Amino acid sequence: MERVEAELFTDGGNDAVVRLPGRNFPGVLIQGDTLSMLRSDVAELAELCAAGDLEEARHVASLLQADLEAKLQRYTDALRTHGISRPF
């Protein structure tokens, strides 16, 4: 393990925006339990598609999209607040 000093652009939480040393742009720190839930949701979406349950798959996909949209919005808000251009 290496200890480094990082820049924190938001409060902590499950999707903190941080910049590690040597990086031009901040990233999003997603806690392990949140990452596991995202993976489970994607697996459920894949299973629903494979089973042909497109209506439920659309529902799960829309929930995933909303969750990722919120994380991306938090990221772009943090960049804007700190005068950093978006990398995309």
Secondary structure in CASP SS format (residue, H / E / C, confidence):
PFRMAT SS
TARGET T0000
AUTHOR 0000-0000-0000
METHOD secondary structure of the structure
MODEL  1
M C 1.00
E C 1.00
R C 1.00
V C 1.00
E C 1.00
A C 1.00
E E 1.00
L E 1.00
F C 1.00
T C 1.00
D C 1.00
G C 1.00
G C 1.00
N C 1.00
D E 1.00
A E 1.00
V E 1.00
V E 1.00
R E 1.00
L C 1.00
P C 1.00
G C 1.00
R C 1.00
N C 1.00
F C 1.00
P C 1.00
G E 1.00
V E 1.00
L E 1.00
I E 1.00
Q C 1.00
G H 1.00
D H 1.00
T H 1.00
L H 1.00
S H 1.00
M H 1.00
L H 1.00
R H 1.00
S H 1.00
D H 1.00
V H 1.00
A H 1.00
E H 1.00
L H 1.00
A H 1.00
E H 1.00
L H 1.00
C H 1.00
A H 1.00
A H 1.00
G C 1.00
D C 1.00
L H 1.00
E H 1.00
E H 1.00
A H 1.00
R H 1.00
H H 1.00
V H 1.00
A H 1.00
S H 1.00
L H 1.00
L H 1.00
Q H 1.00
A H 1.00
D H 1.00
L H 1.00
E H 1.00
A H 1.00
K H 1.00
L H 1.00
Q H 1.00
R H 1.00
Y H 1.00
T H 1.00
D H 1.00
A H 1.00
L H 1.00
R H 1.00
T H 1.00
H C 1.00
G C 1.00
I C 1.00
S C 1.00
R C 1.00
P C 1.00
F C 1.00
END
